[in-house]
């Protein structure tokens, strides 16, 4: 009987120890990457602070998961390699879910719908098919899903790639590219809302699916299954408690999902 009691005591202490270990793993501090030059999703404000819709969403998820988070800016072209090199734990940067990216990272549940569209001088290019844009110079962010879309389909156009989303906008104004392509909502509430873009607008049709993906999600390392579970639960929570809609209404007059 004494032996049995000792065994029970040892097992109980083991359970407590495992529970403490589990809590430590669950409550680890997180480092989150975002893009940082992608207004209104993530950008540096006049006070030098990283802010935007994705930053607010990331902070809301951390609050739900009860973890301390550090959010850092990372150039888009190296954002997935940085995740897999363990420079940070996840990417909250309106990343489009594509089959190619699924081979590299794990994705959370979708947290935003998305379409892409060309931007050019108003009244130009009602047809934005590959044949119609043959010979045209098209600006795009390097490494984006739109970059892949152009590479695969617009072989007779000159594709001009940029590291930052704001760079093709500047070259479009200066006449160094004929069109640019980007996330439709980003163009609407960002570039096209500025005085400098008064003569520019969305042209042609909206594009989605295929290499452009079916929406945006949070990227994590494939071996981080426990964190993925927590992120999905936190997403469910901010959808249910209204925080998602509250954050969205700060930046947009329409829903994103």
SULCORCOR-V710685 format. One record per helix or strand of 3 or more residues. SS is the DSSP state (alpha for helix, beta for strand). FROM is the first residue (numbers start at 1). TO is the last residue. If there is no record, write none. Layout:
SS_FROM_TO + SS_FROM_TO
This chain:
alpha_2_26 + beta_30_34 + beta_42_44 + alpha_53_65 + beta_69_73 + alpha_76_84 + beta_90_96 + alpha_99_102 + beta_106_112 + beta_116_121 + beta_137_141 + alpha_145_153 + beta_158_162 + alpha_165_174 + beta_179_183 + alpha_184_189 + alpha_191_193 + alpha_195_197 + beta_200_207 + alpha_210_212 + beta_216_220 + alpha_225_240 + alpha_243_251
